[in-house]
């Protein structure tokens, strides 16, 4: 094992850590030796990555396949207006190395999936989950359990945030708290429901704190407990988490022994998750529009998103799709779109469960349309 030493410049840089008796030089050297994977470079990932880099975590991996958008800048403080349109992984790496050139940044500009998760996760000591969707949360949890790696979890919604440490020293994991995902469309994402800009900073900093404690071995990690913070009323709660003997991955009789199809697992409750999803490209949609073809376009985003920019489709938010089946044609092609594809996929699965066989997804959503057909929309999405 390579000996970890701190240069004179690093000793000065981290001097406020080293002066803490419980932390000292040994703790700083442990941080330099640590390898931490951050999944998601968005609202939570921004403060998380900034503080891990500033603290001196030696190797930081970043998984994200998105690009920086103007609407990100209200909360994703890692980026600036100059980064709009750039890959988040590349922009994050550049900013973090300017903050601390003594660390190593590894980027994965690809979605984390059942195919690559184990190959990526196994190279790290700790994983920090900064994602905003259920399929990836379950994927991160299960990959960490199989790899025997702690999972520092956080989530945010509007004014409320959560933090927990899962799979620490064989402690409880995400599935002990959330055995099954909620029905599609019942829990809106940040894009759908919004989020107070400062909340990711608060919760992401707490997440970074737990990562640092695990890497250095100081303090008591938030294992077996779920912390919640309500920024609107400034209240906190701390819930105890017990291991569930029926946990499908770590229970008495495990039913999951390898990574699964998490989109299918989180996709629907009526047996439609494996149904074929047909797509059309934004170029095909533009041609249909230009030719005045007979089709129906449905936008499943939220009203505020629709007001800002739309393609002229009928607005039916994904959470309301089941209440408006009578507005959806059955005798012609129906094209569903959202911002990039996640919500339209949920809507299509719900419609397929109701017998619709004429539904198509707009590949890449309005974001792809803006990039490839109408760049004037980009500043409004």
Secondary structure, DSSP 8 states (H G I E B T S, - for coil): -------HHHHHHTHHHHTSTTTHHHHHHHHHH-EEEEE--SHHHHHHHHHHHHHT-SEEEEE---B--GGGGGT-TT--GGGTTSBHHHHHHHHHHHH-TTSEEEEE-S---TTTHHHHHTT-SEEEE---SHHHHHHHHHHHHHHT-EEEEEEEEBTEEEEEEESSTT---HHHH-SS---TTSS--HHHH-B-TTHHHHHHHHHHHHHHHHHHT-S---BTEEEEEETTTTEEEEEE----TT-TTTSTT-S--S---HHHHHH-SSS-TTS---EE-HHHHHHHHHTT-SEEEEE-S-HHHHHH---S-EE--GGGGGG-GGGS-SSSEEEEE-SSSHHHHHHHHHHHHTT---EEEETTHHHHHHHHT-GGGGGG-
